[in-house]
């Protein structure tokens, strides 16, 4: 408690400074002498009590077995890389993403063990669904922050499972699944039904329904895809209700037990083929979390920035982009990766990366949006977001593979043009002064 000028007791002011960083895909050790711009960015991070990043890696010494369904590049780094990550001073991480199970259950459990041994708080994975869904808490000088983390980008086998009275649960990620229903005009839907009948794509499923082994579907299915009649051809996406209910329950619990609630959602979903925009179910999810008591929604996944939306007393960052991105300099790849690209399994990692990128002519390495991003800095006071500043960063787009991917504060401010363009559809205004962006809070 504190006293006012009359000596009367007043409620303590809850004031926290929160920093958010995007994807950390860190596969190389930091140089002993650091690198240009490293001290400045660490100094900025250290000015905050809550220091978040999305940790998009597994860390282990091949304790895990390669998954048949990886998240893309098999993401693995030596546990000693966490020594370098600690130099950036992050203290709370999301670990639920499409790479969490790249090395199956063994890789996930080893990753969590090494993170714990290095003193990191993290959320989003666990040895069962209850652990993966639970909030983690960071106690600060003037308050307490909570983080709930989940992912929408994962293979079905990656999802954590519940424990029962007689059986332990399954390790994995905290899942946010979604449903897509495609609308077609009557003529198009009838054409699709005729094609289905002609080729027999639904024959076995129809038999199971007739025999009572499956329940009838509400809409027409063409293989794994669901369709219904509509006035126009379009798609509709909805979060899976049981996942929403579980995550909202965690948000409400975190609201009871902390002063500021953050929800981290990893998603590669796109809208109408546009990588810069999130699908509708993500908008629904984010706003539902704020309605339940969350203050900050932290989106990441597509490795580029997306818009910012102010909603009620909260803020939604639909895409933070990258913070560290070294996905081309991993040390090992399993045989499955080489076989996918028709290569001999005795080939090298560098050769495989060259094959995938067609000698650095396609993919993330040549997309300039991947190599510039921003770091939000948030002043949170008495349940309200008082200020949001945006610091631009760059990751060395023009550098060779061996050196690109490390962040430094940027004097190239085109990132604000991208953010403003992507945020204006949400009614969010971003100004800039002295090279720092600012979200205009209504």
C-alpha positions in Angstrom: 0.0 0.0 0.0 1.0 3.6 -0.5 -0.2 6.9 1.1 -1.5 10.0 -0.6 -0.6 13.6 0.5 -3.1 13.3 3.3 -1.6 10.2 4.6 -4.6 8.0 3.6 -3.9 4.5 2.3 -4.4 4.0 -1.4 -4.4 0.9 -3.5 -1.0 0.0 -5.0 -0.6 1.0 -8.6 -0.1 -2.0 -10.9 2.5 -1.0 -13.5 4.3 -3.4 -15.7 6.5 -2.9 -18.8 6.0 -5.7 -21.3 8.1 -6.5 -24.3 7.0 -9.0 -27.0 9.3 -10.6 -29.6 8.3 -12.9 -32.5 9.7 -16.2 -33.7 13.0 -17.4 -32.3 14.5 -20.1 -34.6 18.1 -20.0 -33.3 20.4 -22.7 -34.6 23.8 -21.1 -34.4 25.8 -20.0 -31.3 26.4 -16.3 -30.8 29.9 -15.0 -31.7 32.1 -14.6 -28.6 32.3 -10.9 -29.3 28.7 -10.5 -30.1 27.6 -8.8 -33.3 26.8 -5.3 -34.6 23.6 -4.1 -32.9 23.4 -6.9 -30.3 24.1 -4.6 -27.3 21.4 -2.1 -28.3 18.7 -4.7 -28.7 19.5 -6.4 -25.4 19.5 -3.0 -23.7 16.0 -2.4 -25.0 14.8 -5.8 -23.8 16.2 -5.3 -20.4 14.1 -2.2 -19.8 11.1 -4.4 -19.4 9.9 -6.7 -16.6 7.9 -9.1 -18.8 10.0 -10.3 -21.8 8.2 -12.7 -24.1 9.3 -14.6 -27.2 7.9 -17.4 -29.3 10.4 -20.3 -29.1 10.1 -22.2 -32.4 12.6 -25.0 -31.8 13.3 -28.2 -30.1 16.5 -28.4 -28.1 18.1 -31.7 -27.4 21.0 -34.0 -28.3 18.9 -36.3 -30.5 16.9 -37.7 -27.6 13.8 -37.6 -29.8 12.9 -39.6 -32.9 12.1 -37.6 -36.1 8.4 -37.3 -36.6 6.7 -38.4 -39.8 4.8 -35.1 -39.8 7.3 -32.3 -39.1 6.4 -28.6 -39.1 8.5 -28.0 -42.2 12.2 -27.8 -41.5 13.1 -30.2 -38.7 13.8 -27.7 -36.0 16.5 -28.8 -33.6 19.3 -27.0 -31.8 21.9 -28.0 -29.2 20.7 -27.3 -25.6 23.8 -25.0 -25.2 22.1 -22.6 -27.5 19.9 -21.7 -24.6 22.9 -20.1 -23.0 23.0 -17.7 -25.8 19.2 -17.1 -25.7 19.5 -16.1 -22.1 21.8 -13.3 -23.2 18.8 -11.6 -24.7 17.1 -11.8 -21.3 13.8 -13.3 -22.3 12.0 -14.7 -19.2 8.7 -16.2 -20.6 8.2 -18.2 -23.7 5.5 -19.8 -25.9 6.6 -23.3 -27.0 3.4 -24.4 -28.7 3.9 -24.3 -32.5 4.2 -26.5 -35.6 7.8 -27.5 -34.6 7.1 -28.6 -31.1 6.8 -32.2 -32.1 9.4 -32.3 -34.9 11.2 -35.0 -32.9 8.1 -36.6 -31.4 7.4 -37.0 -27.7 11.1 -37.6 -26.8 12.1 -34.3 -28.4 9.3 -32.3 -26.7 10.0 -33.8 -23.2 13.8 -33.1 -23.7 13.1 -29.6 -24.8 11.0 -28.8 -21.8 13.6 -30.3 -19.5 16.4 -28.2 -20.9 14.3 -25.0 -20.8 13.5 -25.7 -17.1 17.2 -26.3 -16.4 18.0 -23.0 -17.9 15.4 -21.1 -15.9 12.9 -20.3 -18.6 9.2 -20.0 -17.9 7.2 -21.4 -20.8 3.6 -22.4 -21.7 1.9 -24.4 -24.4 3.3 -27.9 -24.2 3.4 -30.5 -21.5 3.2 -34.2 -20.6 -0.6 -34.1 -20.8 -3.3 -31.7 -21.9 -3.8 -30.2 -18.5 -0.1 -29.2 -18.3 -0.1 -27.9 -21.9 -3.2 -25.8 -21.3 -2.2 -24.3 -17.9 -1.2 -20.7 -17.5 2.3 -19.9 -16.3 2.9 -16.9 -14.0 5.7 -14.3 -13.9 5.9 -12.3 -10.7 7.1 -8.8 -11.2 7.9 -5.9 -8.9 4.5 -4.2 -9.4 2.3 -7.0 -10.5 1.9 -10.5 -11.9 1.6 -11.6 -15.5 0.1 -14.8 -16.9 0.7 -16.5 -20.2 -1.5 -19.1 -21.9 -0.1 -20.5 -25.1 -1.6 -22.6 -27.9 -1.1 -23.4 -31.5 -3.4 -23.9 -34.5 -0.7 -25.2 -36.8 0.1 -28.8 -35.9 -0.5 -32.4 -37.0 -3.4 -34.1 -35.2 -1.0 -36.5 -33.6 0.9 -33.5 -32.0 -2.0 -32.6 -29.7 -1.6 -33.3 -26.0 -4.1 -35.8 -24.4 -6.0 -35.9 -21.2 -5.3 -38.2 -18.3 -7.9 -40.6 -17.2 -8.3 -42.4 -13.8 -6.5 -45.4 -15.2 -4.2 -44.0 -17.8 -1.7 -41.2 -18.1 -2.1 -38.5 -20.7 -0.2 -37.9 -23.9 2.6 -35.3 -24.2 2.0 -32.6 -26.8 0.8 -29.1 -27.6 -2.2 -27.2 -26.4 -4.3 -27.3 -29.6 -6.7 -24.8 -31.1 -8.4 -26.7 -33.9 -10.8 -25.2 -36.3 -13.5 -26.2 -38.7 -13.9 -24.9 -42.3 -17.2 -25.0 -44.2 -17.2 -24.1 -47.8 -20.2 -22.5 -49.4 -21.0 -23.1 -53.0 -23.8 -21.8 -55.2 -26.5 -24.4 -55.9 -25.2 -25.2 -59.4 -21.6 -25.6 -58.2 -22.7 -27.8 -55.2 -24.8 -30.0 -57.5 -21.8 -30.4 -59.8 -19.6 -31.4 -56.9 -22.1 -33.9 -55.7 -22.2 -35.4 -59.2 -18.4 -35.7 -59.3 -18.5 -37.3 -55.8 -21.0 -39.9 -57.0 -19.1 -40.5 -60.3 -15.7 -41.1 -58.6 -17.0 -42.7 -55.4 -14.9 -40.5 -53.1 -17.4 -40.8 -50.2 -18.5 -44.4 -50.8 -16.8 -46.0 -47.8 -17.9 -43.2 -45.4 -21.5 -43.4 -46.7 -21.4 -47.2 -46.0 -20.3 -46.6 -42.4 -23.1 -44.1 -42.0 -25.7 -46.5 -43.3 -24.4 -49.2 -41.0 -24.4 -47.0 -38.0 -20.7 -46.8 -37.4 -20.6 -43.0 -38.2 -23.2 -40.4 -37.5 -24.7 -38.6 -40.5 -23.0 -35.3 -41.4 -24.8 -32.0 -41.2 -23.4 -30.9 -44.5 -22.1 -32.5 -47.7 -18.6 -33.9 -47.5 -16.3 -34.2 -50.5 -13.5 -36.3 -49.0 -12.3 -34.5 -45.9 -13.9 -31.2 -47.0 -17.3 -29.9 -45.9 -19.6 -28.0 -48.2 -23.1 -26.4 -48.0 -25.2 -24.3 -50.3 -24.9 -20.5 -50.2 -25.5 -17.4 -52.2 -21.8 -17.2 -53.2 -18.7 -19.3 -53.3 -16.7 -18.7 -50.1 -15.2 -20.4 -47.0 -16.1 -19.9 -43.4 -13.8 -20.9 -40.5 -14.7 -21.5 -36.9 -12.6 -22.5 -33.9 -13.4 -25.9 -32.5 -15.7 -25.3 -29.5 -14.1 -27.8 -27.1 -10.7 -26.2 -27.6 -12.2 -22.7 -27.2 -13.9 -23.8 -23.9 -10.7 -25.2 -22.5 -8.6 -22.2 -23.4 -11.2 -19.7 -22.1 -11.3 -21.6 -18.8 -7.5 -21.1 -18.6 -7.9 -17.4 -19.4 -10.5 -16.9 -16.6 -8.3 -18.8 -14.1 -5.3 -16.6 -15.1 -7.5 -13.5 -14.6 -8.3 -14.6 -11.1 -4.6 -15.2 -10.3 -2.8 -12.4 -12.1 -2.9 -8.7 -13.1 -2.2 -9.0 -16.8 -3.2 -12.0 -19.0 -1.4 -12.7 -22.2 -2.5 -15.3 -24.7 -0.1 -16.6 -27.4 -1.5 -18.2 -30.5 0.7 -19.7 -33.2 -1.0 -20.0 -36.6 0.0 -20.3 -40.2 -3.6 -19.8 -41.4 -4.3 -17.3 -44.1 -7.4 -15.5 -45.5 -8.4 -15.7 -49.1 -4.9 -16.7 -50.1 -3.3 -13.7 -48.5 -0.4 -14.5 -46.1 -0.6 -11.1 -44.5 -4.1 -11.6 -43.1 -5.4 -14.0 -40.5 -8.4 -16.3 -41.0 -11.7 -15.4 -39.5 -11.5 -18.0 -36.7 -8.3 -16.4 -35.3 -10.2 -13.1 -35.1 -13.0 -14.9 -33.2 -10.6 -16.6 -31.0 -8.6 -13.5 -30.1 -11.7 -11.4 -29.3 -13.3 -14.2 -27.2 -10.1 -14.4 -25.1 -10.3 -10.7 -24.4 -14.0 -10.9 -23.6 -13.0 -13.6 -21.0 -10.4 -11.3 -19.4 -7.2 -11.4 -21.5 -5.3 -8.2 -22.1 -2.8 -9.0 -24.8 -3.2 -11.5 -27.7 0.2 -12.4 -29.2 0.0 -13.9 -32.7 2.9 -15.4 -34.7 3.5 -18.1 -37.2 3.7 -17.0 -40.8 7.2 -15.4 -40.3 5.9 -12.0 -41.5 4.1 -9.2 -39.7 0.4 -8.8 -39.6 -1.9 -6.0 -38.4 -2.7 -4.8 -34.9 -6.2 -4.4 -33.5 -7.4 -2.6 -30.4 -10.4 -4.4 -29.0 -12.2 -3.3 -25.8 -9.4 -3.0 -23.1 -7.0 -5.3 -25.0 -4.7 -5.4 -28.0 -4.3 -8.1 -30.6 -1.1 -8.5 -32.5 -2.0 -10.8 -35.4 1.6 -11.4 -36.4 4.9 -10.3 -34.8 7.1 -11.7 -37.5 10.6 -13.0 -36.7 13.1 -12.1 -34.0 15.8 -14.6 -34.7 15.5 -16.7 -37.9 18.3 -19.2 -38.7 16.2 -22.0 -40.2 18.8 -22.8 -43.0 21.7 -23.5 -40.7 20.4 -26.4 -38.6 23.0 -29.1 -37.9 21.1 -32.3 -38.7 18.2 -33.5 -40.9 16.6 -36.9 -40.8 16.3 -39.3 -43.8 12.7 -38.3 -44.4 13.7 -34.8 -45.3 16.1 -35.9 -48.0 13.7 -38.4 -49.4 11.0 -35.8 -49.6 13.1 -33.9 -52.1 14.2 -37.0 -54.0 17.8 -36.8 -52.5 20.2 -39.5 -51.4 20.0 -39.8 -47.6 23.8 -39.4 -47.4 23.6 -35.9 -48.7 24.3 -32.9 -46.5 22.1 -30.3 -44.8 23.4 -27.5 -47.0 22.6 -29.4 -50.1 19.1 -30.2 -48.9 18.4 -26.5 -48.1 19.7 -25.6 -51.6 17.4 -28.2 -53.1 14.4 -26.9 -51.2 15.1 -23.3 -52.1 16.1 -24.0 -55.6 19.5 -22.5 -54.9 18.1 -19.6 -52.9 15.6 -18.5 -55.5 12.3 -19.3 -53.8 11.0 -19.5 -50.2 11.4 -17.6 -47.0 15.0 -16.7 -47.7 14.2 -14.5 -50.6 11.0 -12.9 -49.1 12.1 -9.5 -47.8 9.2 -9.4 -45.5 10.6 -12.3 -43.5 13.8 -10.3 -42.6 12.2 -7.2 -41.1 9.9 -7.0 -38.1 9.1 -5.1 -34.9 9.1 -5.4 -31.2 6.1 -4.0 -29.2 6.8 -2.3 -25.9 3.6 -2.1 -23.7 3.0 0.0 -20.6 0.3 -1.8 -18.6 -1.2 0.1 -15.6 -4.1 -0.8 -13.4 -5.7 -3.2 -15.8 -5.3 -0.8 -18.8 -2.9 -0.6 -21.7 -1.5 2.9 -21.4 1.0 3.0 -24.3 2.2 0.8 -27.1 5.5 1.6 -28.8 6.9 -0.3 -31.8 10.6 -0.7 -32.4 11.6 -1.8 -35.9 14.2 -4.6 -36.3 16.0 -6.2 -39.2 17.6 -9.6 -39.6 20.1 -9.2 -42.3 18.3 -10.0 -45.5 21.3 -9.3 -47.7 23.7 -11.3 -45.7 24.8 -14.9 -46.6 23.1 -17.8 -45.0 26.0 -18.2 -42.6 25.4 -14.8 -41.0 21.8 -13.8 -41.6 19.0 -14.1 -39.1 20.2 -12.2 -36.0 18.2 -9.1 -34.9 19.3 -5.5 -34.6 17.3 -2.3 -34.2 16.6 -0.8 -37.6 16.8 2.6 -39.2 14.9 1.3 -42.2 11.3 2.3 -41.3 9.3 0.8 -44.1 8.0 -1.8 -41.6 5.7 0.9 -40.3 4.2 1.3 -43.8 3.4 -2.4 -43.8 2.0 -2.3 -40.2 -0.1 0.8 -41.0 -1.5 -0.7 -44.2 -2.4 -4.0 -42.4 -3.8 -2.3 -39.3 -6.0 0.4 -40.8 -8.7 -2.2 -41.7 -9.1 -2.7 -37.9 -9.3 1.1 -37.3 -5.8 1.1 -35.8 -3.7 4.2 -36.4 0.1 4.0 -36.1 2.3 7.1 -36.0 6.0 7.4 -36.0 8.4 9.7 -34.2 12.2 9.5 -34.0 12.1 6.1 -35.7 9.7 4.6 -33.1 6.1 3.6 -34.0 3.3 4.3 -31.7 -0.2 2.8 -31.6 -2.8 5.5 -31.1 -4.9 4.3 -28.2 -8.5 5.6 -28.3 
